[in-house]
């Protein structure tokens, strides 16, 4: 759901890797906080989780967003282990298409 921050791990699932491999976790949406009003979370929608475990990163995120939103939801974390990592084996029955921010395909699809 909209209230989940995706934390991308390394293949061993013991450290936060982030989308670009630098340990940064992002949540690009404004949070409609019941106490403080609408605001961006973290620092410009990002948390620095370098060298943190996924659990520690999630705890950091949750501590920075203690209030529920106006829909009654708390911030949550979704831990994503890359394909081929622990608990997420590679498969050959999926095709991934990477889209640019404008929704166009700029590279060939990948079968994983």
N, C-alpha and C positions, 0 to 999 in steps of 0.2 A: 503494500500500500504506500500511499504518499508519505506516511510518517516513518518510513524505514530508510536508514542510512546504510548503503552498501559498503561493506568493508572487504576489500579484495586482499587475500592472503598470498603468501608464497605457496609452492606446491606441497610443502610439509605442513602447512596450516598453522605454523607456530609464530609467524611474524607478519605484520601488515606490510603489504607490497604497494597497495594503491593502484590506481588506474595506469599511471605512467611509470611505476617502479620506484617512486621516490618516497613512498610512505604517507602520502597526503590523501586524506579521505574527504570527499566533498558531498555537500547537500545543497543543491543550487536553488532551492525554493525558499520563499519567506515562510517563517513560522508564525502563525497567528496565535501568539501567546495570550492566555486568559489574563495574566497579571500585567504584562509589560506592553502588550499590543504586538503588531506585526514587526518582525525583525529578521535579519539574516543571522544564521547560526554560525558558531565558530568564529573564525576570522575571515570575513568575506565568504562565508559558506564553506570553510575548510578547517580541518584539524590536522595537525602534524602528529602522525602516529608512527614516525620512524622509530624502529627498534622496540616497538611495543607489540605485545601479543594481541590477537584479535579481541580477547576478553578485556584486557586493559584499555584498549582503544575504545571499545564500546562503553566501558565504565566512564572514561573521560568525556565522551560525547553526552552520555546521560546526565552526568553531573553538571554539564554546561547548559542543559535544557531541563531544569527541574519541574517546570510547569507544563500542564496539559495545554493542548490547543483549544480553540473555541468549539471544536467538534468532540471534545472529551478524550482525545487520544494523546498518549505520551509518545515521545520519540523512541524508536526501536532500532535495533541493528539487525542487518542480514549479513551473515558471514558467507562470502563467496570464495570457494577454493577453485583455482583454475582447473580447466579440463586436463586430466592426467595427474592431478594431485590427489592427496589422500581423500578417499571417499567420493571422488568425482572422476571415475575412469574415462579415458578417451573412448569415443564411439565413432563408428563409421556411418551411422545412419542420420547424421545431422549436417546441414549446410548453413554456414554463417555468412551473412552479407553485411559488410561494414558500410554504414552510411555516413556521409559528411553531415555537418550541422544543418546544411540546407536540404537534406534528405536525398542526396544523389549518391550513386555508387561510383567510386573512383578506383576500385581495385577488384580483382576477380574474387568470387566467392571461395570460401575455404571449407573443405569437408573435414570434419573432426570426428 
